[in-house]
């Protein structure tokens, strides 16, 4: 039997109590955890408190309609990727275009087939689960996806792992904001990805060891080559992320010699370097490669 942590949570938002009650009972029978809201403000509050995995959102509600609820969800960093399925009696083309413009996972008009809705919910949750295995900023693999690749690599001979750590990003984010910091990670990830593709073997793997650490799994020869090719360009590119006023060593709050300046550190682990019996030991070795 699945624990509550393993069961997906669906938030049903509808001001029709009979329909909400029917959907709640149906999806509970299907094995989901279900919470309900009768209006937009309550729905937004529950999204913050319960962090549902999916929202079934009625469009026609008083005070705040479903389109406005979805817009507010998309504006917040914590809920912008939350899967939403609109449920609505509005069939007009302009209403559908408005709804689709808010990037929902699906759009169903009432009355609907509840079994079809179940399948659409299942498919949306499956897509969301796959997305969660990718870093939301760089779109590179992370988490369980990377762990699985590490386990597979331990069973193979002749591997090397290159760790590329972006230093002091938290200070940069505090000074210039989340959007600018995300731009840094996206730009660096593209530079790394291009180098991996041009210098690595066809089987080279690029992902995240942590949000600010990139991991390349490749061969010892390619790993060393990538480190040499990346070191200069990455170090040089970091200065261009700062405004002009902060690029000179004698101006700006974040001076060139300041300990909190953006930086990059490299570490390379080869299969012959140390005995590694399991993934836990491997991750421990990788985590200290770029430690000061």
C-alpha positions as CSV (number, residue, x, y, z in Angstrom):
1,X,0.0,0.0,0.0
2,X,1.3,3.4,-0.9
3,X,2.2,5.9,1.9
4,X,0.8,9.4,1.8
5,X,4.2,10.7,0.6
6,X,4.0,8.4,-2.4
7,X,0.4,9.3,-3.4
8,X,-0.1,12.4,-5.6
9,X,-2.3,15.2,-4.2
10,X,-5.0,16.7,-6.3
11,X,-6.5,20.1,-5.5
12,X,-10.1,20.4,-6.8
13,X,-11.3,24.0,-7.1
14,X,-15.0,24.4,-7.9
15,X,-17.8,26.4,-6.4
16,X,-20.3,23.7,-7.3
17,X,-20.3,21.6,-4.1
18,X,-22.0,18.6,-5.7
19,X,-19.5,18.4,-8.5
20,X,-16.6,19.0,-6.1
21,X,-17.8,16.2,-3.8
22,X,-18.2,13.8,-6.7
23,X,-14.7,14.4,-8.0
24,X,-13.3,14.2,-4.5
25,X,-14.9,10.8,-3.9
26,X,-13.9,9.5,-7.4
27,X,-10.2,10.5,-7.2
28,X,-9.9,9.2,-3.6
29,X,-11.1,5.8,-4.9
30,X,-8.4,6.0,-7.6
31,X,-5.8,6.2,-4.8
32,X,-5.1,10.0,-4.8
33,X,-5.0,12.4,-1.9
34,X,-7.6,15.1,-2.5
35,X,-8.1,18.6,-1.1
36,X,-10.9,20.9,-2.2
37,X,-11.4,24.7,-2.4
38,X,-14.7,26.5,-3.3
39,X,-13.0,29.7,-4.5
40,X,-9.9,31.3,-5.9
41,X,-8.4,32.8,-2.8
42,X,-8.8,29.6,-0.9
43,X,-7.2,27.7,-3.8
44,X,-4.2,30.0,-3.8
45,X,-3.8,29.6,0.0
46,X,-4.0,25.8,-0.3
47,X,-1.4,25.7,-3.0
48,X,1.0,27.3,-0.6
49,X,0.1,25.2,2.4
50,X,-0.4,21.7,0.9
51,X,1.7,22.0,-2.3
52,X,-0.6,19.8,-4.4
53,X,0.8,17.9,-7.4
54,X,-2.1,18.8,-9.7
55,X,-5.0,21.4,-9.7
56,X,-8.4,20.7,-11.3
57,X,-9.6,24.3,-11.7
58,X,-13.1,25.5,-12.5
59,X,-13.1,28.6,-14.6
60,X,-16.6,30.0,-13.7
61,X,-16.2,31.2,-10.1
62,X,-17.4,34.4,-8.4
63,X,-14.9,37.0,-7.2
64,X,-11.9,35.3,-8.8
65,X,-12.3,33.1,-11.8
66,X,-10.1,30.2,-12.7
67,X,-8.1,32.2,-15.3
68,X,-7.0,34.7,-12.6
69,X,-6.1,31.9,-10.2
70,X,-4.0,30.3,-12.9
71,X,-2.3,33.6,-13.7
72,X,-1.4,34.1,-10.1
73,X,0.0,30.6,-9.9
74,X,2.2,31.2,-12.9
75,X,3.5,34.4,-11.5
76,X,4.9,32.8,-8.3
77,X,8.2,30.9,-8.4
78,X,6.9,28.2,-6.1
79,X,3.8,27.4,-8.2
80,X,4.6,28.4,-11.7
81,X,5.2,24.8,-12.9
82,X,2.2,23.3,-11.0
83,X,0.1,21.2,-13.5
84,X,-3.4,22.8,-14.1
85,X,-6.4,21.3,-15.9
86,X,-9.2,23.8,-16.6
87,X,-12.7,22.5,-16.1
88,X,-15.2,24.9,-17.7
89,X,-18.6,25.3,-19.3
90,X,-17.3,28.0,-21.5
91,X,-17.0,26.7,-25.1
92,X,-16.4,30.0,-26.9
93,X,-13.2,30.2,-28.9
94,X,-11.9,33.3,-27.1
95,X,-12.3,31.6,-23.7
96,X,-10.3,28.6,-24.9
97,X,-7.6,30.9,-26.2
98,X,-7.5,32.8,-22.9
99,X,-7.2,29.5,-21.0
100,X,-4.5,28.1,-23.3
101,X,-2.5,31.3,-23.0
102,X,-2.0,30.5,-19.4
103,X,-0.2,27.2,-20.3
104,X,-2.5,24.7,-18.7
105,X,-1.7,21.0,-19.0
106,X,-5.2,20.5,-20.3
107,X,-8.6,22.1,-20.9
108,X,-11.9,20.2,-20.6
109,X,-15.4,21.5,-21.2
110,X,-18.4,20.5,-19.0
111,X,-20.0,18.1,-19.0
112,X,-17.0,15.8,-19.3
113,X,-16.4,12.0,-19.1
114,X,-14.9,11.4,-15.6
115,X,-12.8,8.5,-16.9
116,X,-11.3,10.6,-19.6
117,X,-10.5,13.2,-16.9
118,X,-8.8,10.5,-14.9
119,X,-6.6,9.5,-17.8
120,X,-5.7,13.2,-18.5
121,X,-4.8,13.7,-14.8
122,X,-2.7,10.5,-14.9
123,X,-0.9,11.7,-18.1
124,X,-0.3,15.2,-16.7
125,X,1.2,13.8,-13.5
126,X,3.4,11.5,-15.4
127,X,4.7,14.5,-17.5
128,X,5.2,16.5,-14.3
129,X,7.2,13.7,-12.7
130,X,9.5,13.5,-15.7
131,X,10.0,17.3,-15.6
132,X,10.9,17.1,-11.9
133,X,13.9,15.1,-12.9
134,X,15.3,18.1,-14.7
135,X,16.7,21.3,-13.2
136,X,14.1,24.0,-13.7
137,X,16.7,26.6,-14.7
138,X,19.0,24.7,-17.0
139,X,16.7,21.8,-18.0
140,X,19.5,19.4,-17.3
141,X,19.0,16.0,-15.5
142,X,19.2,16.1,-11.7
143,X,18.2,14.1,-8.6
144,X,17.1,10.5,-9.2
145,X,18.0,10.6,-12.9
146,X,21.6,11.5,-12.1
147,X,21.7,8.9,-9.2
148,X,20.6,6.2,-11.6
149,X,23.3,7.2,-14.1
150,X,25.9,7.1,-11.3
151,X,24.8,3.5,-10.3
152,X,25.1,2.4,-13.9
153,X,28.5,4.0,-14.3
154,X,29.9,2.2,-11.2
155,X,29.4,-1.1,-13.0
156,X,31.4,0.1,-16.0
157,X,35.2,0.3,-16.5
158,X,37.1,3.3,-17.8
159,X,35.0,6.2,-16.5
160,X,35.8,9.7,-15.3
161,X,33.6,12.3,-13.7
162,X,34.2,16.0,-14.0
163,X,32.6,18.3,-11.4
164,X,32.2,22.0,-12.3
165,X,31.1,24.1,-9.3
166,X,29.8,27.7,-9.7
167,X,31.0,29.5,-6.6
168,X,29.3,32.4,-4.7
169,X,26.1,32.3,-6.8
170,X,24.1,33.0,-3.6
171,X,25.9,36.3,-3.1
172,X,25.4,37.2,-6.7
173,X,21.6,36.3,-6.4
174,X,21.3,38.5,-3.3
175,X,22.9,41.4,-5.1
176,X,21.3,41.2,-8.5
177,X,18.2,39.1,-8.1
178,X,16.9,35.6,-9.0
179,X,16.3,36.3,-12.7
180,X,19.9,37.5,-13.3
181,X,21.3,34.6,-11.3
182,X,19.2,32.1,-13.3
183,X,20.6,33.7,-16.5
184,X,24.1,33.0,-15.3
185,X,23.3,29.3,-14.8
186,X,21.6,29.0,-18.1
187,X,24.4,30.6,-20.0
188,X,27.1,28.6,-18.2
189,X,25.1,25.4,-18.8
190,X,25.0,26.1,-22.6
191,X,28.8,26.7,-22.6
192,X,29.4,23.5,-20.8
193,X,27.0,21.5,-22.9
194,X,28.6,22.8,-26.2
195,X,32.0,21.7,-24.9
196,X,30.8,18.3,-23.8
197,X,29.3,17.7,-27.2
198,X,32.4,18.8,-29.1
199,X,35.1,17.3,-26.8
200,X,33.3,14.3,-25.2
201,X,32.5,10.9,-26.4
202,X,29.1,10.1,-27.8
203,X,28.1,8.6,-24.4
204,X,29.1,11.6,-22.3
205,X,26.4,12.5,-19.7
206,X,25.8,16.1,-18.4
207,X,23.6,16.8,-15.4
208,X,23.5,18.4,-11.9
209,X,25.2,17.0,-8.9
210,X,23.6,19.9,-7.0
211,X,21.9,23.1,-8.2
212,X,25.2,24.9,-8.5
213,X,27.4,21.9,-9.5
214,X,27.5,20.4,-12.9
215,X,28.5,16.8,-13.4
216,X,30.0,15.3,-16.6
217,X,30.4,11.5,-16.9
218,X,32.8,10.6,-19.6
219,X,36.2,9.0,-20.2
220,X,39.4,10.0,-18.4
221,X,40.9,11.4,-21.7
222,X,37.8,13.4,-22.5
223,X,37.4,14.6,-18.9
224,X,40.8,16.1,-18.8
225,X,40.3,17.7,-22.2
226,X,37.0,19.2,-21.2
227,X,38.5,20.7,-18.0
228,X,41.3,22.4,-20.1
229,X,38.9,23.7,-22.7
230,X,36.3,25.0,-20.2
231,X,38.6,26.6,-17.6
232,X,39.6,29.8,-19.5
233,X,36.2,30.6,-21.1
234,X,34.2,30.0,-18.0
235,X,36.4,32.1,-15.8
236,X,36.4,34.9,-18.4
237,X,32.7,34.8,-19.0
238,X,31.8,35.4,-15.3
239,X,32.8,39.1,-15.5
240,X,30.3,39.8,-18.2
241,X,27.4,38.9,-15.9
242,X,28.1,41.9,-13.8
243,X,26.9,45.4,-14.7
244,X,29.6,47.7,-16.1
245,X,29.8,49.6,-12.9
246,X,30.8,46.5,-11.0
247,X,33.3,45.0,-13.4
248,X,36.3,47.1,-12.5
249,X,38.4,46.0,-9.6
250,X,38.3,49.4,-7.9
251,X,34.5,50.1,-8.2
252,X,31.2,48.5,-7.2
253,X,30.2,46.7,-4.1
254,X,31.4,43.3,-5.4
255,X,35.1,44.1,-6.2
256,X,37.2,41.8,-8.4
257,X,39.2,40.7,-5.4
258,X,36.2,40.3,-3.1
259,X,35.7,36.9,-1.5
260,X,32.1,36.8,-2.7
261,X,32.8,37.3,-6.4
262,X,31.5,34.7,-8.8
263,X,34.0,31.9,-9.5
264,X,34.3,28.4,-10.9
265,X,36.1,25.3,-9.6
266,X,36.9,22.0,-11.3
267,X,37.4,18.5,-9.9
268,X,38.1,15.3,-11.8
269,X,37.6,11.8,-10.4
270,X,38.8,8.8,-12.4
271,X,37.8,5.2,-11.8
272,X,41.4,4.3,-10.8
273,X,41.8,7.1,-8.3
274,X,40.2,5.5,-5.2
275,X,38.2,2.4,-4.4
276,X,34.5,3.2,-4.7
277,X,32.2,0.4,-3.5
278,X,28.8,2.1,-3.9
279,X,27.0,5.3,-4.9
280,X,27.0,6.7,-1.4
281,X,30.8,6.6,-1.4
282,X,30.9,7.9,-4.9
283,X,28.8,11.0,-4.1
284,X,30.9,11.7,-1.1
285,X,34.1,11.7,-3.2
286,X,32.4,13.9,-5.8
287,X,31.1,16.4,-3.2
288,X,34.6,17.1,-1.9
289,X,36.3,17.5,-5.3
290,X,35.6,21.2,-5.5
291,X,35.7,21.9,-1.7
292,X,38.0,24.7,-0.6
